[in-house]
Amino acid sequence: MAIMKVGVMASGRGSNFQAIIDAGLRGETPDVEISQLVVNKPQAYAIERAKKNSIPYEIVDSETMTRDEFDKEVMKIFEKRKIQIIVLAGFMRILTPPFIDKYKNKILNIHPSLLPAFPGAHAHRDAIAYGAKISGCTVHFVDEGVDSGPIIMQTSVEISKNETEDSLSEKILVHEHRMLPKALQLLCSGKVVLDGRKVTIKPD
Ligand code: GRF
């Protein structure tokens, strides 16, 4: 299989974006070429990471346009770069159905809970408030719902007695950074098989 051109979308810090970059530099993602970053916030730190690593980036400010306009603009950018796979790495926005359709089963998201528990923007806070004893992170395909697509990989962590949103987030982030590049490499090397909403990984 040829190397896949990957587009990354981020809204902020971009530590998951960095994890993909670093995995590439370590030679762990031979089938991945990070070809484009798109951020929807001009102040997103992910931009600095793209600059440092000479990855082309575009800022499409979501404050200044409608959801449809935003998605159309991003699709244009990705078409131009011939992007085949998209990673949402801390991208805090819902994509419209035409976007999801165009890249059906080609968009990955990383979410900081064990889905389907605690979807949405406050996963850590929600897990602690609920009294859950474990949480974790999930890499999944993006469908039209919120954090509801087929699950590719999950890792669990324990929630301790005095856990705070920050401490849980820190604990989970370590696993996000390991799992996202792994899942991306599996997808780009054609090893992720989808049957309904069940994902299996082809053995080597
Ligand atoms: C991560 O916790 C990710 O799971 C969630 O948003 C956070 C983004 O962090 N979707 P970063 O921007 O990758 O550092």
py3Dmol code that shows the C-alpha trace and the ligand (Angstrom):
import py3Dmol

protein = """\
ATOM      1  CA  MET A   1       0.000   0.000   0.000  1.00  0.00           C
ATOM      2  CA  ALA A   2       1.198   3.463  -0.841  1.00  0.00           C
ATOM      3  CA  ILE A   3       1.863   6.076   1.802  1.00  0.00           C
ATOM      4  CA  MET A   4      -1.341   7.873   2.795  1.00  0.00           C
ATOM      5  CA  LYS A   5      -1.662  11.632   2.776  1.00  0.00           C
ATOM      6  CA  VAL A   6      -3.040  12.651   6.153  1.00  0.00           C
ATOM      7  CA  GLY A   7      -4.754  15.902   7.087  1.00  0.00           C
ATOM      8  CA  VAL A   8      -4.923  16.875  10.749  1.00  0.00           C
ATOM      9  CA  MET A   9      -7.537  19.171  12.266  1.00  0.00           C
ATOM     10  CA  ALA A  10      -6.933  20.793  15.655  1.00  0.00           C
ATOM     11  CA  SER A  11      -8.343  23.611  17.758  1.00  0.00           C
ATOM     12  CA  GLY A  12      -5.748  24.191  20.441  1.00  0.00           C
ATOM     13  CA  ARG A  13      -2.645  22.849  22.115  1.00  0.00           C
ATOM     14  CA  GLY A  14      -2.078  20.073  19.573  1.00  0.00           C
ATOM     15  CA  SER A  15      -0.214  17.616  21.792  1.00  0.00           C
ATOM     16  CA  ASN A  16      -1.853  14.743  19.910  1.00  0.00           C
ATOM     17  CA  PHE A  17      -0.740  16.325  16.637  1.00  0.00           C
ATOM     18  CA  GLN A  18       2.774  16.421  18.112  1.00  0.00           C
ATOM     19  CA  ALA A  19       2.499  12.755  19.091  1.00  0.00           C
ATOM     20  CA  ILE A  20       1.810  11.850  15.451  1.00  0.00           C
ATOM     21  CA  ILE A  21       4.726  13.996  14.296  1.00  0.00           C
ATOM     22  CA  ASP A  22       7.064  12.373  16.856  1.00  0.00           C
ATOM     23  CA  ALA A  23       5.960   8.835  16.001  1.00  0.00           C
ATOM     24  CA  GLY A  24       6.780   9.643  12.376  1.00  0.00           C
ATOM     25  CA  LEU A  25      10.225  10.935  13.313  1.00  0.00           C
ATOM     26  CA  ARG A  26      10.846   7.694  15.242  1.00  0.00           C
ATOM     27  CA  GLY A  27       9.909   5.693  12.132  1.00  0.00           C
ATOM     28  CA  GLU A  28       6.787   4.183  13.693  1.00  0.00           C
ATOM     29  CA  THR A  29       4.330   5.372  11.051  1.00  0.00           C
ATOM     30  CA  PRO A  30       5.888   4.444   7.703  1.00  0.00           C
ATOM     31  CA  ASP A  31       2.544   4.615   5.858  1.00  0.00           C
ATOM     32  CA  VAL A  32       1.661   8.108   7.116  1.00  0.00           C
ATOM     33  CA  GLU A  33       2.541  11.414   5.495  1.00  0.00           C
ATOM     34  CA  ILE A  34       1.264  14.377   7.489  1.00  0.00           C
ATOM     35  CA  SER A  35       0.495  16.668   4.578  1.00  0.00           C
ATOM     36  CA  GLN A  36      -1.676  19.405   6.049  1.00  0.00           C
ATOM     37  CA  LEU A  37      -2.815  20.919   9.324  1.00  0.00           C
ATOM     38  CA  VAL A  38      -6.037  22.893   9.516  1.00  0.00           C
ATOM     39  CA  VAL A  39      -6.912  24.831  12.663  1.00  0.00           C
ATOM     40  CA  ASN A  40     -10.158  26.657  13.311  1.00  0.00           C
ATOM     41  CA  LYS A  41      -8.661  29.081  15.841  1.00  0.00           C
ATOM     42  CA  PRO A  42      -5.951  31.581  14.914  1.00  0.00           C
ATOM     43  CA  GLN A  43      -4.305  31.252  18.344  1.00  0.00           C
ATOM     44  CA  ALA A  44      -4.061  27.424  18.290  1.00  0.00           C
ATOM     45  CA  TYR A  45      -0.609  26.316  19.480  1.00  0.00           C
ATOM     46  CA  ALA A  46      -0.789  23.440  16.974  1.00  0.00           C
ATOM     47  CA  ILE A  47       0.264  26.066  14.382  1.00  0.00           C
ATOM     48  CA  GLU A  48       3.682  26.429  16.060  1.00  0.00           C
ATOM     49  CA  ARG A  49       4.155  22.676  15.895  1.00  0.00           C
ATOM     50  CA  ALA A  50       3.370  22.665  12.174  1.00  0.00           C
ATOM     51  CA  LYS A  51       5.816  25.525  11.584  1.00  0.00           C
ATOM     52  CA  LYS A  52       8.613  23.781  13.501  1.00  0.00           C
ATOM     53  CA  ASN A  53       8.122  20.636  11.477  1.00  0.00           C
ATOM     54  CA  SER A  54       7.582  22.294   8.093  1.00  0.00           C
ATOM     55  CA  ILE A  55       4.051  20.964   7.771  1.00  0.00           C
ATOM     56  CA  PRO A  56       1.763  23.135   5.636  1.00  0.00           C
ATOM     57  CA  TYR A  57      -0.987  24.726   7.725  1.00  0.00           C
ATOM     58  CA  GLU A  58      -4.106  26.785   7.147  1.00  0.00           C
ATOM     59  CA  ILE A  59      -6.155  28.792   9.587  1.00  0.00           C
ATOM     60  CA  VAL A  60      -9.864  28.677   8.789  1.00  0.00           C
ATOM     61  CA  ASP A  61     -11.401  30.845  11.472  1.00  0.00           C
ATOM     62  CA  SER A  62     -14.672  29.195  12.444  1.00  0.00           C
ATOM     63  CA  GLU A  63     -15.847  32.363  14.229  1.00  0.00           C
ATOM     64  CA  THR A  64     -16.227  34.195  10.957  1.00  0.00           C
ATOM     65  CA  MET A  65     -18.314  31.717   8.967  1.00  0.00           C
ATOM     66  CA  THR A  66     -21.213  29.280   9.067  1.00  0.00           C
ATOM     67  CA  ARG A  67     -20.725  25.570   9.651  1.00  0.00           C
ATOM     68  CA  ASP A  68     -21.320  24.846   5.935  1.00  0.00           C
ATOM     69  CA  GLU A  69     -18.899  27.539   4.802  1.00  0.00           C
ATOM     70  CA  PHE A  70     -16.256  26.295   7.203  1.00  0.00           C
ATOM     71  CA  ASP A  71     -16.545  22.680   6.090  1.00  0.00           C
ATOM     72  CA  LYS A  72     -16.523  23.647   2.398  1.00  0.00           C
ATOM     73  CA  GLU A  73     -13.377  25.670   2.903  1.00  0.00           C
ATOM     74  CA  VAL A  74     -11.624  22.810   4.698  1.00  0.00           C
ATOM     75  CA  MET A  75     -12.719  20.307   2.027  1.00  0.00           C
ATOM     76  CA  LYS A  76     -11.200  22.596  -0.616  1.00  0.00           C
ATOM     77  CA  ILE A  77      -7.891  22.664   1.245  1.00  0.00           C
ATOM     78  CA  PHE A  78      -7.847  18.891   1.706  1.00  0.00           C
ATOM     79  CA  GLU A  79      -8.822  18.279  -1.955  1.00  0.00           C
ATOM     80  CA  LYS A  80      -5.995  20.483  -3.126  1.00  0.00           C
ATOM     81  CA  ARG A  81      -3.519  18.463  -1.053  1.00  0.00           C
ATOM     82  CA  LYS A  82      -5.135  15.160  -2.078  1.00  0.00           C
ATOM     83  CA  ILE A  83      -5.741  14.228   1.543  1.00  0.00           C
ATOM     84  CA  GLN A  84      -6.907  10.625   1.992  1.00  0.00           C
ATOM     85  CA  ILE A  85      -7.181  10.263   5.766  1.00  0.00           C
ATOM     86  CA  ILE A  86      -8.159  12.888   8.350  1.00  0.00           C
ATOM     87  CA  VAL A  87      -7.283  12.968  12.046  1.00  0.00           C
ATOM     88  CA  LEU A  88      -9.232  15.102  14.479  1.00  0.00           C
ATOM     89  CA  ALA A  89      -6.625  15.839  17.132  1.00  0.00           C
ATOM     90  CA  GLY A  90      -8.385  17.949  19.713  1.00  0.00           C
ATOM     91  CA  PHE A  91     -10.668  19.441  17.093  1.00  0.00           C
ATOM     92  CA  MET A  92     -13.594  20.828  19.069  1.00  0.00           C
ATOM     93  CA  ARG A  93     -16.264  21.137  16.401  1.00  0.00           C
ATOM     94  CA  ILE A  94     -18.902  19.008  14.767  1.00  0.00           C
ATOM     95  CA  LEU A  95     -18.448  18.382  11.049  1.00  0.00           C
ATOM     96  CA  THR A  96     -21.421  18.546   8.659  1.00  0.00           C
ATOM     97  CA  PRO A  97     -22.862  15.433   6.948  1.00  0.00           C
ATOM     98  CA  PRO A  98     -21.422  16.309   3.477  1.00  0.00           C
ATOM     99  CA  PHE A  99     -17.930  16.416   5.011  1.00  0.00           C
ATOM    100  CA  ILE A 100     -18.402  13.127   6.897  1.00  0.00           C
ATOM    101  CA  ASP A 101     -19.866  11.501   3.744  1.00  0.00           C
ATOM    102  CA  LYS A 102     -16.990  12.579   1.572  1.00  0.00           C
ATOM    103  CA  TYR A 103     -14.480  11.019   3.961  1.00  0.00           C
ATOM    104  CA  LYS A 104     -16.608   8.114   5.152  1.00  0.00           C
ATOM    105  CA  ASN A 105     -14.579   5.807   7.395  1.00  0.00           C
ATOM    106  CA  LYS A 106     -11.522   7.916   6.689  1.00  0.00           C
ATOM    107  CA  ILE A 107     -11.760  10.269   9.693  1.00  0.00           C
ATOM    108  CA  LEU A 108     -10.297   9.359  13.085  1.00  0.00           C
ATOM    109  CA  ASN A 109     -11.008  11.084  16.363  1.00  0.00           C
ATOM    110  CA  ILE A 110      -9.361  10.736  19.766  1.00  0.00           C
ATOM    111  CA  HIS A 111     -11.646  11.132  22.759  1.00  0.00           C
ATOM    112  CA  PRO A 112     -10.622  11.141  26.451  1.00  0.00           C
ATOM    113  CA  SER A 113     -13.105   8.584  27.824  1.00  0.00           C
ATOM    114  CA  LEU A 114     -14.102   4.992  27.296  1.00  0.00           C
ATOM    115  CA  LEU A 115     -16.867   5.554  24.761  1.00  0.00           C
ATOM    116  CA  PRO A 116     -19.806   5.238  24.687  1.00  0.00           C
ATOM    117  CA  ALA A 117     -19.453   6.590  28.236  1.00  0.00           C
ATOM    118  CA  PHE A 118     -18.974  10.335  28.582  1.00  0.00           C
ATOM    119  CA  PRO A 119     -19.060  11.713  25.032  1.00  0.00           C
ATOM    120  CA  GLY A 120     -18.861  15.469  24.485  1.00  0.00           C
ATOM    121  CA  ALA A 121     -16.575  18.277  25.528  1.00  0.00           C
ATOM    122  CA  HIS A 122     -16.251  17.539  29.283  1.00  0.00           C
ATOM    123  CA  ALA A 123     -15.367  13.863  29.379  1.00  0.00           C
ATOM    124  CA  HIS A 124     -12.985  14.042  32.362  1.00  0.00           C
ATOM    125  CA  ARG A 125     -15.283  16.150  34.500  1.00  0.00           C
ATOM    126  CA  ASP A 126     -18.284  13.966  33.629  1.00  0.00           C
ATOM    127  CA  ALA A 127     -16.482  10.701  34.469  1.00  0.00           C
ATOM    128  CA  ILE A 128     -15.381  12.008  37.880  1.00  0.00           C
ATOM    129  CA  ALA A 129     -18.772  13.516  38.681  1.00  0.00           C
ATOM    130  CA  TYR A 130     -20.479  10.239  37.771  1.00  0.00           C
ATOM    131  CA  GLY A 131     -18.278   8.343  40.199  1.00  0.00           C
ATOM    132  CA  ALA A 132     -16.770   6.081  37.540  1.00  0.00           C
ATOM    133  CA  LYS A 133     -13.863   3.963  38.785  1.00  0.00           C
ATOM    134  CA  ILE A 134     -12.159   3.704  35.425  1.00  0.00           C
ATOM    135  CA  SER A 135     -11.966   5.910  32.379  1.00  0.00           C
ATOM    136  CA  GLY A 136      -9.522   6.092  29.496  1.00  0.00           C
ATOM    137  CA  CYS A 137      -9.387   7.071  25.875  1.00  0.00           C
ATOM    138  CA  THR A 138     -10.859   5.928  22.593  1.00  0.00           C
ATOM    139  CA  VAL A 139      -9.796   6.241  18.967  1.00  0.00           C
ATOM    140  CA  HIS A 140     -12.836   5.904  16.745  1.00  0.00           C
ATOM    141  CA  PHE A 141     -14.119   6.602  13.267  1.00  0.00           C
ATOM    142  CA  VAL A 142     -16.146   9.769  12.992  1.00  0.00           C
ATOM    143  CA  ASP A 143     -19.782   9.446  11.992  1.00  0.00           C
ATOM    144  CA  GLU A 144     -22.552  12.028  12.061  1.00  0.00           C
ATOM    145  CA  GLY A 145     -23.098  11.796  15.819  1.00  0.00           C
ATOM    146  CA  VAL A 146     -21.032  13.144  18.690  1.00  0.00           C
ATOM    147  CA  ASP A 147     -18.203  10.703  19.527  1.00  0.00           C
ATOM    148  CA  SER A 148     -20.430   7.858  18.323  1.00  0.00           C
ATOM    149  CA  GLY A 149     -18.556   6.187  15.450  1.00  0.00           C
ATOM    150  CA  PRO A 150     -17.064   2.658  15.384  1.00  0.00           C
ATOM    151  CA  ILE A 151     -14.372   2.106  18.004  1.00  0.00           C
ATOM    152  CA  ILE A 152     -10.874   1.214  16.792  1.00  0.00           C
ATOM    153  CA  MET A 153      -8.855   1.198  20.016  1.00  0.00           C
ATOM    154  CA  GLN A 154      -9.291   1.910  23.722  1.00  0.00           C
ATOM    155  CA  THR A 155      -7.051   2.117  26.778  1.00  0.00           C
ATOM    156  CA  SER A 156      -8.269   2.333  30.365  1.00  0.00           C
ATOM    157  CA  VAL A 157      -6.892   4.123  33.419  1.00  0.00           C
ATOM    158  CA  GLU A 158      -8.059   4.038  37.028  1.00  0.00           C
ATOM    159  CA  ILE A 159      -9.773   7.029  38.542  1.00  0.00           C
ATOM    160  CA  SER A 160      -8.312   7.514  42.002  1.00  0.00           C
ATOM    161  CA  LYS A 161     -10.087   8.781  45.078  1.00  0.00           C
ATOM    162  CA  ASN A 162      -8.821  12.336  44.876  1.00  0.00           C
ATOM    163  CA  GLU A 163      -8.817  12.608  41.111  1.00  0.00           C
ATOM    164  CA  THR A 164      -9.276  16.065  39.594  1.00  0.00           C
ATOM    165  CA  GLU A 165     -10.140  16.999  36.045  1.00  0.00           C
ATOM    166  CA  ASP A 166      -6.499  18.030  35.503  1.00  0.00           C
ATOM    167  CA  SER A 167      -4.918  14.934  37.027  1.00  0.00           C
ATOM    168  CA  LEU A 168      -7.216  12.622  35.057  1.00  0.00           C
ATOM    169  CA  SER A 169      -6.588  14.512  31.859  1.00  0.00           C
ATOM    170  CA  GLU A 170      -2.825  14.227  32.394  1.00  0.00           C
ATOM    171  CA  LYS A 171      -3.089  10.517  33.128  1.00  0.00           C
ATOM    172  CA  ILE A 172      -5.178   9.812  30.039  1.00  0.00           C
ATOM    173  CA  LEU A 173      -3.149  12.041  27.714  1.00  0.00           C
ATOM    174  CA  VAL A 174      -0.096   9.754  27.963  1.00  0.00           C
ATOM    175  CA  HIS A 175      -2.202   6.950  26.509  1.00  0.00           C
ATOM    176  CA  GLU A 176      -3.774   9.170  23.854  1.00  0.00           C
ATOM    177  CA  HIS A 177      -0.306  10.007  22.600  1.00  0.00           C
ATOM    178  CA  ARG A 178       0.586   6.318  22.273  1.00  0.00           C
ATOM    179  CA  MET A 179      -2.676   5.147  20.824  1.00  0.00           C
ATOM    180  CA  LEU A 180      -3.421   7.763  18.178  1.00  0.00           C
ATOM    181  CA  PRO A 181      -0.253   7.238  16.073  1.00  0.00           C
ATOM    182  CA  LYS A 182      -0.700   3.472  16.372  1.00  0.00           C
ATOM    183  CA  ALA A 183      -4.302   3.570  15.165  1.00  0.00           C
ATOM    184  CA  LEU A 184      -3.365   5.962  12.374  1.00  0.00           C
ATOM    185  CA  GLN A 185      -0.579   3.697  11.144  1.00  0.00           C
ATOM    186  CA  LEU A 186      -2.933   0.686  11.211  1.00  0.00           C
ATOM    187  CA  LEU A 187      -5.539   2.580   9.195  1.00  0.00           C
ATOM    188  CA  CYS A 188      -3.028   3.905   6.676  1.00  0.00           C
ATOM    189  CA  SER A 189      -1.505   0.457   6.179  1.00  0.00           C
ATOM    190  CA  GLY A 190      -4.914  -1.038   5.395  1.00  0.00           C
ATOM    191  CA  LYS A 191      -5.092  -3.163   8.547  1.00  0.00           C
ATOM    192  CA  VAL A 192      -8.316  -1.724   9.973  1.00  0.00           C
ATOM    193  CA  VAL A 193     -11.329  -3.761   8.870  1.00  0.00           C
ATOM    194  CA  LEU A 194     -14.830  -2.450   9.480  1.00  0.00           C
ATOM    195  CA  ASP A 195     -17.871  -4.723   9.597  1.00  0.00           C
ATOM    196  CA  GLY A 196     -20.987  -2.804  10.601  1.00  0.00           C
ATOM    197  CA  ARG A 197     -19.694  -0.967  13.636  1.00  0.00           C
ATOM    198  CA  LYS A 198     -17.222  -3.677  14.568  1.00  0.00           C
ATOM    199  CA  VAL A 199     -13.581  -3.051  13.893  1.00  0.00           C
ATOM    200  CA  THR A 200     -10.982  -5.780  13.649  1.00  0.00           C
ATOM    201  CA  ILE A 201      -7.293  -5.408  13.049  1.00  0.00           C
ATOM    202  CA  LYS A 202      -5.726  -7.651  10.413  1.00  0.00           C
ATOM    203  CA  PRO A 203      -2.765  -9.564  11.773  1.00  0.00           C
ATOM    204  CA  ASP A 204       0.685  -8.951  10.226  1.00  0.00           C
TER     205      ASP A 204
END
"""
ligand_1 = """\
14
GRF
C -7.407 15.608 24.100
O -7.697 15.225 25.412
C -8.317 14.886 23.141
O -8.661 13.605 23.562
C -9.538 15.753 23.134
O -9.046 17.071 23.238
C -7.768 17.068 23.847
C -6.840 17.739 22.876
O -5.531 17.865 23.346
N -10.362 15.486 21.973
P -4.376 18.302 22.343
O -4.847 19.554 21.645
O -4.138 17.173 21.374
O -3.190 18.554 23.214
"""
view = py3Dmol.view(width=600, height=400)
view.addModel(protein, "pdb")
view.setStyle({"model": 0}, {"cartoon": {"style": "trace"}})
view.addModel(ligand_1, "xyz")
view.setStyle({"model": 1}, {"stick": {}})
view.zoomTo()
view.show()
